[in-house]
Amino acid sequence: MLNLSPFTHKIYVDFSGDDGDPSKPNSSKVISMAWVLSSVQNIRHNEGIVLQMKKLIDCKPKDEIKYRSIRRHRKKMELLTILTKARVWLLILVVLKERVKDAGFRDPRTKRLIDYIHYFPISRFITTKTLPPYPEAWFQLVFDEIGWAGCQDAIRRFYDDDKNIIWDVKKDPNSVLFGKSGAILMLQLADIFAGMMREYIENLRSRDFPPCHVCHIKGIRDCSYRRKRLTVGRAELMKIVHPLLISGSDGIKIDVGFMIRPPEVQFRYLFIDCLFGARKK
């Protein structure tokens, strides 16, 4: 059938966590966002991945699957292994709320943090050289609906005002959409990836990290974690996600496909490239 849509690729976006004060009970320590890019021709395949996961846990195809429902499921790793078959590119953004010094920025009354994470990562998709180049690729952004007053309008304004983003030849008004995740399988996929990475980073908060900044400064790979094949945290989650992350032309994924904010803590997470295979000795 003739495809009348101007878009060749779609990016589905959802986040896990909340923008509340991390020091208060029941508020998440981090907020994790997944940007899931798929070519239009692969969307049906990727929707099938979500349906396979639902079938494994006897979830009806029309019912919504969310990461919180499978986080402690007895078939969790069997479910998540299915994700390795997905034909997508991922960008993960994780904000360590405790490390954000600007209290006003993370104030849930202003929603500045929510606006930020819905806009800031788009530059990585535009500038990376590992994705289909313009003008051959035209993106559509599909966000999970945001119920807070003014948020959706603020996010739309960000994209309308950014003259560096070339959406499509016709400047299609549907370049930025908000939809209900219960009706869009690809948004459910984004929820799962966001939840996985929130769990991974939250689990690291009480663990020692490899001294990766030392290797980075010296330009060597002399870390005992690498030599002894040690893992950091729940490595089984990152092993599934890492191959799907976008990277720069040098193959490095930290701060390209896996972004940690605030930026001053980024160096602590260099092991995400080193221990998971992106960096060479």
PAKOL-542181 format. One record per atom (N, C-alpha, C, O): x, y, z. Coordinates in steps of 0.001 Angstrom, whole numbers, plus 500000, padded with zeros to 6 digits. Layout:
PAKOL-542181
XYZ...
//
This chain:
PAKOL-542181
500833498803500000500000500000500000500872501253500000501971501252500556500385502306499382501123503553499317501172504211500697500143504405501345502389504549501132502556505211502421502461506720502207503353507321501609501386507329502692501158508752502489501828509614503557501806510841503458502418508995504570503065509753505629504389510312505144505125509628504432504706511551505519505999512119505116507153511600505958508311511865505635506866510864507033507906510472507975508531509130507612507837508183507241509856509069507728510568507802507515510916507136508837511098505920508893511010507928509903511364507417511223510500508085512286510076509231512135510251507352513352509492507892514470510265507666515764510907506634515956510186508655516642510839508582517942509756508580519012508952509508519101509745507530519818508748507389520878509429507647522221510497507103522500508799508480523047509462508985524254508576508806525483507398509165525482509177508241526532508469508128527806509501508148528929510672507835528716509051508522530130509992508570531245509485507781532436508297507485532559510433507447533316510141506696534534510640507504535717511742508052535684509836507576536749510188508375537908509309509603537997508279509691537328509714510549538823508939511774539005509894512936539224511094512746539420509341514139539186510176515333539349510076515920540752510398517088540968509630515106541697509494515575543071510821515642543800511854515229543273510786516164545010511974516308545844512500514919546205511792514152546858513730514574545794514243513221546034514457512905547511514614511738547869514468513921548376514671513682549807513381513290550523513405512881551683512260513418549823510977513110550446510555511675550152510868511144549087509847511043551088509395509668550882508525509543549630507783510458549272508637508400548983507837508052547805508207508839546557507548508705545526509251509659546633509725510345545434510942509600544889511793509158545661511029509461543583512152508732542990513441509524543158513426510754543216514558508801543237515868509440543356516372509934542007517146510888541931515928509279540957516331509692539609515094509728538726514049509172539064515238510388537598514211510331536568514904509878535287515917510452534886514365508865534657514989508262533485514055508379532294512857508113532397514622508781531157513805508959529962514392508158528807515602508165528585513532507477528084513948506688526929513404507289525653512202507525525530514300507539524693513934507974523342514183506787522433515327506373522250513123506236521861513204505014521062512915505362519610511792505730519265513924505245518765513778505574517348513642504304516521514418503361516674512654504294515652512433503168514747512125503697513359511421504696513210512644503037512355512192503347511007510739502922510893510303501999511581510000503581510040508589503256509871508416501795509450507470501127509868509328501315508628509197499942508134509439498892509218509052497735509058510082499293510326510345498339511412509356498452512567509458497700513536508415499365512485507500499557513608506670498302513873506483497921515029506178497665512837505363496462513061506186495368513751505686494681514641507446495211513338508319494234513995508486494575515471508402493691516325508720495840515777508953496255517154507679496164517992507742495857519183506538496424517389505278496209518106505115494729518439504572494380519488505585493865517547505536492432517811506366492040519020506020491094519727507470492762519271508287492509520457507454492737521718507497491940522655506697493835521730505857494140522888504779493077523048504480492661524167504200492640521955503143491618522024503696490288522513503010489560523231504942489957522128505575488733522639505713488791524152505465487803524842506108489949524666506264490103526113504924489953526816504843489327527873503881490520526242502552490401526841502093488942526860501521488464527840502354488266525776501923486866525680502609486006526729502004485085527278503873486308527007504640485515527964504081485602529371504234484668530159503434486714529694502884486877531044501353486894531032500715487365531974500774486364529936499315486257529814498626487618529938497547487739530516499275488622529384498680489956529330497957490101528000498529489792526955496722490562528016495959490689526783496612491719525860497149492721526333496567491480524542497217492404523592496795493850523744497601494752523517495538494094524126495049495469524233495318496088525602495104497284525799495789495269526552496117495805527873497518496417527846498385495969527095497727497427528658499015498117528674500013497362529546499683496919530646501228497224529045502303496632529831503263497743530228503668498550529392503624497782531499504532498797532016505651498111532782505504496988533266506784498820532880507942498197533520507671497873534983508156496860535487506917498701535661506672498442537078505928497133537303506002496555538387505202496657536274504471495395536420505350494184536191504964493070536547506538494374535598507420493228535345508729493311536125509549492395536061508929494413536866510207494612537565510515493462538511511666493041538620509505492953539193509715491856540139509033490572539685508797489668540487508723490497538411508059489314537865509037488144537812510224488334537546508546486954538060509422485775538072510018485496536692511042484821536595509399486002535631509908485809534280510602487073533754510721487273532545511042487893534653511575489204534269512668489111533215512558489749532168513721488334533462514844488303532526514464487624531218514999487973530166513560486672531266513069486058530032512308487107529206512411487145527980511556487942529896510835489020529227511791490023528601511640490396527437512773490455529376513674491498528901514604491008527801515042491797526964514905489732527795515752489178526735515098489324525368515791489436524357513785489324525332513062489516524074513435490862523445513396491009522223513793491842524277514119493178523785515363493197522899515538494114522096516222492195523040517442492165522223517122492018520738517983492265519894515901491620520412515496491452519016514890492730518421514548492771517239514765493755519242514157494998518759515054495671517720516279495652517839514440496258516716515156496985515668514960498477515914514194499148515222515667498968516909515527500357517322516895500934517647517870500209517846516939502277517695518062502996518284517551503631519566516420504114519621518387503627520594517981504174521883518839505360522290520040505406522024518191506315522942518894507339523685518267507359525074517058507535525222519103507178526081518640507192527463519177508436528160520375508715528110518295509173528804518688510323529610518299510049531058517136509772531355519279510128531957519025509917533377519444511166534136520568511642533978518557511691534948518852512864535764518930512427537224517966511893537773520085512658537849520261512377539269519755513595540039520478514578540206518541513524540494517895514703541063518626515231542294518643516438542537519226514338543065519944514761544265521147515636543933521595516423544767521680515497542696522873516245542316522555517543541582523464518308541258521292517795541322520891519040540667520885520155541704520086520135542640521771521119541538521942522165542546520845523221542484520489523806543507520314523466541309519284524489541139517941523928541612517279523186540886517548524288542832516298523765543391515096524177542565514123523429542462515158525369541971514046525824541149513883524993539899512773524831539391514996524460539397514935523659538181514185522353538409513468521880537528514349521779539583513680520513539851512393520688540649511800519709541101511963521934540823510727522224541550509540521666540759509306522090539627508791520727541332507669520127540603506561521117540264505693520823539443506590522292540897505563523299540588505844523998539258504915524445538585507108524094538879507463524770537637507495523826536442507282524255535308507761522537536687507871521516535639509028521800534666509028521308533537510006522590535108511138522893534229511924521638533877512384521486532746512079520735534851512815519497534588512081518637533557512710518047532678510770518568533662509980517781532719510103518371531312510283517635530342510005519692531202510161520330529892511544520034529310511679519739528123512556520117530153513950519933529737514194518544529142514782518413528069513741517522529846514039516164529380513231515795528137513565514829527452512185516544527840511412516301526625511983517027525412511522516822524290512968517861525631513507518646524520515008518465524318515459518249523193515781518549525391517236518588525300517853517457524461518730517750523647517455516197524606518162515113523893517995515107522383518720514375521709517075515886521814516857515810520374518124516152519602518325515645518498518977516998520157520199517386519450521099516193519193521821516171518196521072515203520070521916514015519876521461513223518649522288512685517913520157513155518434519662512433517269520006513168515974520219512546514933520057514485516052520329515269514853521809515227514480522154515140513301522689515289515495524121515445515224524881514134515093525960514120514501524361513034515624525116511784515553525259511317514115524349511476513301526410510740513816526694510271512457526406508787512289526738508206511255525799508172513283525507506747513196524056506471512830523646505313512755523275507524512602521872507380512215521686507832510774522560508497510218520553507478510159520296507915508778520384509429508667519791510129509487521095509955507689521295511406507583520112512105506933519344511500506185519983513394507235519076514238506477519652514427505081520876514374504957518868514645504003517399514725504065516704513381503856515489513326503670517490512290503889516881510985503634515939510559504759515009509789504522516168511050505984515350510648507127514565511838507667515119512913507897513264511626507864512394512654508444511721512088509681511023511077509615511940512756510818511499512226512093510156512786512536509818513942512281509404511924513208508220512356513942508426511981515402508838510862515708508139512915516304508252512670517735506883512336518310505907513045518067506820511251519073505572510836519714505842510705521212506546509793521644505283511612521994505461511613523443504243510991524125503117511080523634504502510361525270503388509951526117502708511209526640503372512197526953501411511171526732500645512343527155501085512836528524501369512047529426501137514156528664501498514786529929500283515551530432499774516444529755499827515194531616498578515765532109498710517103532790497705517778533009499939517516533139500100518774533866499811519960532962500205519975531796499139520927533492498736522097532714499946522827532144500888523148532869499912523082530854500947523873530212502149523124529713502911523660528909502352521888530164503563521145529792503619520866528291504634521123527644502542520348527750502558520000526334502754521235525461503471521177524462502135522334525821502305523565525051503738524072525131504289524545524137504344523973526317505721524429526491506674523593525645507601524124525033506444522300525614507311521408524844507161521680523348508149521705522615505944521879522909505719522213521489506442523507521105507009523611520017506415524479521998507081525752521699508581525570521553509210526214520713509164524683522378510592524412522253510929523993520822511878524498520221510145523072520294510429522533518967510058523514517854510740523581516832508998524261518049508617525258517041509670526356516915509899526882515825510312526701518040511270527809518049512676527390517635513512528247517347512952526089517599514304525627517263514454525548515753513932524629515122515159526502515174515315526565513718516338525558513199516471525389511987517062524886514098518063523910513667517460522544513366518137521668512829516181522360513713515533521073513485514791521101512156513875521899511961515194520231511257514515520103509969513578518900510086514016517751510024512292519179510257511364518083510513511047517308509235511268516098509183510547517966508233510236517320506969510007518397505925509918519581506251509914517992504690509830518952503597508609519848503734508677521039503429507503519294504187506247520037504235506003520743505565504955521361505749506951520661506491506734521221507826505430520704508410504568521471508839505310519396508414504068518751508821503687519123510260504534519082511152502423519484510491501994519862511848502023518695512825501949518898514037502130517481512310502171516305513178503588515881513525503797514749513961504566516758513343505946516421513680506110516122515160506968515325515539505301516751515999505320516502517442503916516133517881502983516926517756503778514919518396502471514433518840502535513968520283503600513603520781501385513984520956501241513391522278500133512344522187499055512618521659500403511150522700499426510078522607499313509304523903500141509451524802498294508487523992498066507655525167498877506366525037498748505639524052499701506094526025500569504919525954499770503622525910500231502629525347498571503622526502497770502407526486497341502004525095497011500843524856497342502962524165496908502679522801498073502589521813497862502278520641499307502858522276500464502881521375501522501930521912502157502212522928501710500813521238502640499791521707504065500321521807504809499926522704504453501212520897505817501719520910506078502602522132507209502653522616505069503291522635505239504048523873505385503106525059506088503423526018504736501961525004504912500964526053506340500405526024506917500099527068506895500279524829508283499851524700509216500896525320510176500547526007508932502165525078509738503233525662509652503214527185510653503438527865508479502951527717508300502862529170509175501763529756509766501939530821509260500635529067510060499512529566511538499872529594512220499607530585512040500471528521513451500857528489513750501916529559514786501853530221512849502881529724513059503915530732513078503310532134513901503689532967512176502376532390512123501723533695513353500885533979513845500865535107513856500190532965515073499390533141516246500256533571516983499907534493516413501389532896517556502233533190517391503015534489518378503353535143516164503296534857515960503895536183516372502895537259517058503261538213515963501646537116516338500622538089517853500454538134518435500325539211518494500456536958519940500250536900520678501361537638521565501076538443520331502613537383521034503729537998520700503854539482521583504144540288519460503643539848519110503707541270519848502643542061520230502879543207520053501481541470520781500405542137522250500747542339522885500220543252522801501620541502524214501992541610524479503002542713525634503214543081523450503625543244523654504719544194524439504277545429525154505088546017524324503018545834524992502537547046526222501683546736526737501003547623526694501708545500527808500852545096529041501667544732528955502829544332530195501015544884531439501642544450531580501510542943531258500471542367532065502571542312532280502558540873533741502269540565534606502538541398534035501729539390535429501598538966536060502985538827535358503952538531537367503094539037538033504407538895538247504761537432539382504967537001537170504832536673537274505005535220537906506330534828538544506423533779537738507357535654538321508649535306539838508583535270540472509352534548540438507664536048541889507499536024542322506937534673543247507461534051541663505877534216541976505311532901541741506331531801542493506401530830540688507119531966540347508116530946541447509168530833541849509545529732541919509626531963542961510653531965544277510095531433544967510761530661544628508875531840545902508276531425545857507727530001546895507486529385544649507533529490544529506977528148544829505498528072545193504988527013544676504796529202544921503358529228543673502651529751542755503281530275543661501340529599542559500538530120543171499527531085543380498367530730543452499970532294544161499142533261543286498828534468543786498607535571541993498811534248541044498657535347540874497185535718540743496323534849540878496914537028540713495527537484539339494991537135539172493782536974538351495867537017537020495417536624537066494790535234536432493766534981537820495415534342537913494893532986538743493609532941538368492637532286539876493622533646540766492456533629540108491232534241540282490115533753539352491444535311538754490324536036537296490076535645536614489260536265536820490787534609535453490622534117534402490840535216533389490144535283534680491824536069533732492153537120532604493003536547532763493634535502531475493017537230530331493814536785530056494925537783530558494908538906529274495862537369528891496980538238527367497016538297526702497279537295526823496748539484525374496796539630524676495685538862525229494604538663523477495963538443522666494960537740523016494985536251522264495480535412524182494431535969524738494493534615523843493826533585523905494168532405523014492881534008522156492185533052521197493150532364520779492903531232520842494247533037519963495247532432520712496062531376520199496282530279521917496504531709522692497300530758523151496465529564523270496993528459523406495186529763523834494333528651522762494250527569523079494099526389521516494345527960520423494312526985520308495645526265520082495683525055520463496740527004520244498079526454521447498566525646521275499198524604522653498280526116523863498866525543523993498700524030524323499678523358523752497515523453523909497374521994522940498235521185523177498483520003521861498692521802520845499460521089521076500963521176520419501732520474522007501388522032522243502820522226522921503426521005523776502794520385522537504651520662523238505347519594524633505725520090524866505842521293525541505910519161526911506262519528527417507335518588526828507602517541528524507944518986529194508871518095529952508102517033529961506871517034530581508820516135531322508178515046532500507367515568533009506493514867532945507654516813534052506918517415533577505690518175534391504977518761532282505432518176531736504257518850531421504466520318530862503577520960531766505621520861531518505894522275530064506302522476529517507108521723529445505724523517528019505938523733527716506838524922526639507430524989528661506951525869528393507798527022528248509244526563529081509757525815527210509878527008526832511247526682526394511414525232526226512542524767526210510325524519525608510361523182524312509564523228523225510113523049524440508259523472523257507420523603522863507191525049521749506751525335523797507496525980523494507348527406523966508601528114525164508784528333523035509460528469523344510775529006523007510819530490521901510476530907523987511249531274523799511414532711523842512905533021524755513601532576522895513390533758522860514782534141522633514898535645521895514091536210523256515893536319524015517008535758525339516546535143525859515497535524525893517314534197527039516857533411528299516594534214529150515820533775528445517222535391529680517028536153529828515623536719530911515269537183528776514812536698528892513437537209529141512432536088529280511235536340529195512913534877529322512014533734530556511119533809530485509941533457531702511672534270532948510908534253532866509661535114533613508707534893531969509652536096531852508475536981531241507285536241531334506148536704530624507548535105529905506490534400530614506055533115529984505462532239531886506334532993532620505935531795532656504422531624532850503926530514532471503689532715532500502231532627531374501686531746531445500546531285530345502486531512529249502021530674529748501723529269529268500786528630530697502499528782531347502182527509532397501099527686532404500111526951533274501275528646534448500410528788534055498968529085534496498053528390533234498753530104532922497393530530531909496692529631531782495468529665531191497472528829530190496851527967530605496830526505529771496609525626531891497059526234532425496709524925532605497793523912533081497510522812532250499038524215532345500065523176533763500605523028534170500993521933534516500630524125535856501197524063536898500095523907536793499027524511537885500372523100538953499406522858540059499573523900540178500615524544540859498524524047542015498617524946543066499513524322544124499729524914
//
